[in-house]
Amino acid sequence: MRKIRVADLFCGAGGSSTGARQAIEALGRDMDLVCVNHWDRAIETHKRMHPEARHYCQDVASARPIECVPGGHLDLLMASPTCTYHSRARGGRPTSDQQRMDPWHVVTWLTELMVDRLIIENVPEFADWGPVDPKTGKPIKSKKGVYHAEWVAATDANAEIAGAKVRLRGISRDMVRNNPIAARAVQIIDQNVIGAGIVPTVKSRSEPRAERIRKLIKRHLETTSFDVLGQHDLYGVQGLVMRCLVESGEVLVRRLWSSDRSLALPFQVQVLEPDYLDSLVDGQLANGNTARQGIEYGKEGKRVAYHLYRNHPGALDSFNQETMRIPARDIIHTGLARTSATSRRRSGCEPSVSAWRRAESR
């Protein structure tokens, strides 16, 4: 009979591991234990209690789950992530050298491995976590506890996506950058859907009019003037959209009107990653409309505007930046929908991440 596979993240004196071992022994089984902590003293202490375990003295953030857990399957994942910054017992005291890694790294292990059961040790305030205001760096009081609510009671498609989309999008992009299997998969999808480009066809009862439109396409859409950055023509933009769609699950194409007389048509386009959407614009707005994760809806439920950051929020100079309200008529927002009512989308790579990780480790 095979051993029960267990991982203990942020392991310390070994209490959680001991409890797991006792429970497994009561079932008449043996335990295969792997433990991770960045603090060498914690690892040394845990080794004395559980010398049979495999120990990794490194940050949970940098530890590769698939390398720590060959085969990619855990019967039980135990984690005791940091509570220093949100415990009511903190009392303004400085943190110790045993400050532990952020709880979001536990999500990485859940995403990249097949985990049957999860136990997380933390303080009650853990359930109060919500979005942080990028301008102040402090939690938004009106959003207190929304992450916990989304995990335990996310029956609405938008609520389900809200807490997970950023993390899953980051994992997907990392896979495409660093995993050759993922990079090749995105390339194949792009080649099969877009290829050399989806060529527009002009049909008109008036041949002279059709010819004028063909010339405009050639002079504008089939030149880099079509792109506001001057890098891609229509077909290059199509490729950008397709790759972003697969990696991030959604993409925005913004139309910018121009007074530049050198342009054959008075507009250009800008391809934007979904990061540009200000998800903190959410709920009832002052103008009477409603917003969901950066998308503004009118009273009849129709999309009327998008709230976008001026610069990419991940840029080094993005702190305290303003949000623009862009009319919906100037935005094409497309994505891989899970339901018809979903405002935002999750990465198209999400279902394949674990399989790619396992294939990479072979």
C-alpha positions, 0 to 999 in steps of 0.5 A, spaced: 500 500 500 502 506 497 504 512 503 500 518 504 503 524 501 503 530 505 507 537 504 508 541 510 509 549 508 512 554 512 514 548 517 516 549 524 517 545 530 513 539 527 507 539 530 502 539 524 507 534 521 506 530 528 499 530 528 498 528 520 503 522 522 499 520 528 492 520 524 495 516 518 498 511 523 491 510 526 489 508 519 494 503 518 498 507 513 505 510 512 507 518 511 511 520 505 513 527 508 516 534 504 517 540 508 519 547 506 521 553 510 526 559 508 529 559 515 534 554 517 533 554 524 526 552 523 528 546 518 534 544 523 528 543 528 523 540 524 529 535 522 530 533 529 522 531 529 522 528 523 528 526 520 525 521 515 522 527 511 525 531 505 526 538 507 527 544 503 530 550 506 528 555 501 522 560 500 516 557 498 515 563 493 522 560 489 520 552 491 518 549 485 512 544 487 513 539 482 520 538 484 519 538 491 513 533 489 515 528 484 509 526 480 505 532 482 500 529 487 499 530 494 494 527 499 494 533 504 497 540 503 498 543 510 500 550 510 501 556 516 502 562 512 504 569 515 499 572 520 504 577 523 501 583 519 494 582 520 493 579 527 490 583 532 496 581 537 501 584 533 500 591 537 505 595 533 511 590 535 517 589 530 516 583 526 521 577 527 526 574 523 521 568 522 517 572 518 513 567 513 512 568 506 505 571 503 499 566 503 498 567 496 504 562 495 499 557 497 495 558 491 501 556 487 502 549 490 494 548 489 494 550 482 501 547 480 499 540 483 493 535 484 492 536 491 486 532 494 486 536 501 488 542 504 489 545 511 491 552 513 493 554 520 492 562 521 488 567 525 481 569 524 483 576 521 485 572 515 478 571 513 478 579 513 482 580 507 480 584 501 483 588 496 489 594 497 488 601 495 494 602 490 494 609 492 495 608 499 497 601 500 492 600 505 486 595 505 479 598 502 475 598 508 468 597 504 472 591 501 473 587 507 473 580 507 471 579 500 476 574 498 474 569 503 467 570 501 469 569 494 472 562 496 466 560 500 460 563 497 462 565 489 455 563 486 456 569 481 461 568 475 464 575 476 465 574 484 468 567 482 473 570 477 475 576 482 479 573 487 483 569 482 484 572 475 490 576 477 494 570 480 492 565 475 494 570 469 501 571 472 502 564 473 499 563 465 504 568 463 510 565 467 509 558 464 509 561 457 515 565 458 519 560 461 516 553 459 517 551 452 511 546 452 507 552 454 510 557 449 509 552 443 502 551 445 501 558 444 504 559 438 501 553 435 494 556 437 496 563 434 498 559 427 492 555 427 487 561 428 491 567 425 496 564 421 499 570 416 493 574 418 485 574 417 484 578 411 478 583 410 474 582 404 470 588 401 463 586 398 459 592 395 454 593 389 458 599 387 465 596 384 468 603 384 466 604 392 469 597 393 475 599 390 476 605 394 475 601 400 480 596 398 485 602 397 484 605 404 485 598 407 492 597 404 494 604 406 491 604 413 490 597 416 496 594 412 501 599 414 504 600 421 500 606 422 494 602 424 498 601 431 498 607 435 505 605 437 507 604 430 509 597 430 504 592 427 499 592 421 492 589 422 495 582 421 500 583 427 495 586 431 491 580 430 497 576 432 497 580 439 490 579 440 490 572 439 496 571 444 494 575 449 487 572 449 490 565 450 495 567 456 490 572 459 483 570 457 481 576 455 484 582 451 482 590 450 483 593 443 482 601 444 480 605 438 484 612 438 481 618 434 487 622 431 487 629 427 493 626 424 492 628 416 498 623 414 493 617 416 489 614 411 483 613 416 482 618 422 484 613 428 489 608 430 488 602 435 492 600 441 492 593 444 491 592 452 492 587 457 486 586 461 491 589 467 489 596 465 482 595 467 481 598 474 478 592 478 477 597 484 472 601 480 466 596 482 459 597 485 454 603 485 457 609 481 456 617 482 452 617 476 447 612 477 451 606 473 454 600 476 461 598 475 463 590 475 471 590 476 472 596 472 467 595 467 461 600 467 454 598 466 448 603 464 441 602 467 439 597 462 445 593 463 449 595 457 456 596 457 457 604 457 464 605 459 471 602 461 475 604 467 483 604 465 489 605 468 493 610 463 499 606 464 500 598 465 499 597 473 505 593 473 510 598 471 515 601 476 512 608 475 505 606 476 504 608 483 498 613 484 496 613 477 489 616 475 484 612 471 481 614 465 473 613 463 473 610 456 466 610 452 465 603 450 464 604 443 471 605 443 473 599 446 473 591 443 473 587 449 473 580 448 475 573 452 474 566 453 467 566 457 465 561 462 458 563 462 454 569 458 454 573 464 461 573 466 464 581 465 471 578 466 475 572 463 480 567 466 486 565 463 485 560 457 492 556 459 489 555 466 486 548 465 493 546 462 498 549 468 499 543 472 499 538 466 505 543 463 509 543 470 508 535 470 511 534 463 516 539 464 519 535 470 520 529 466 
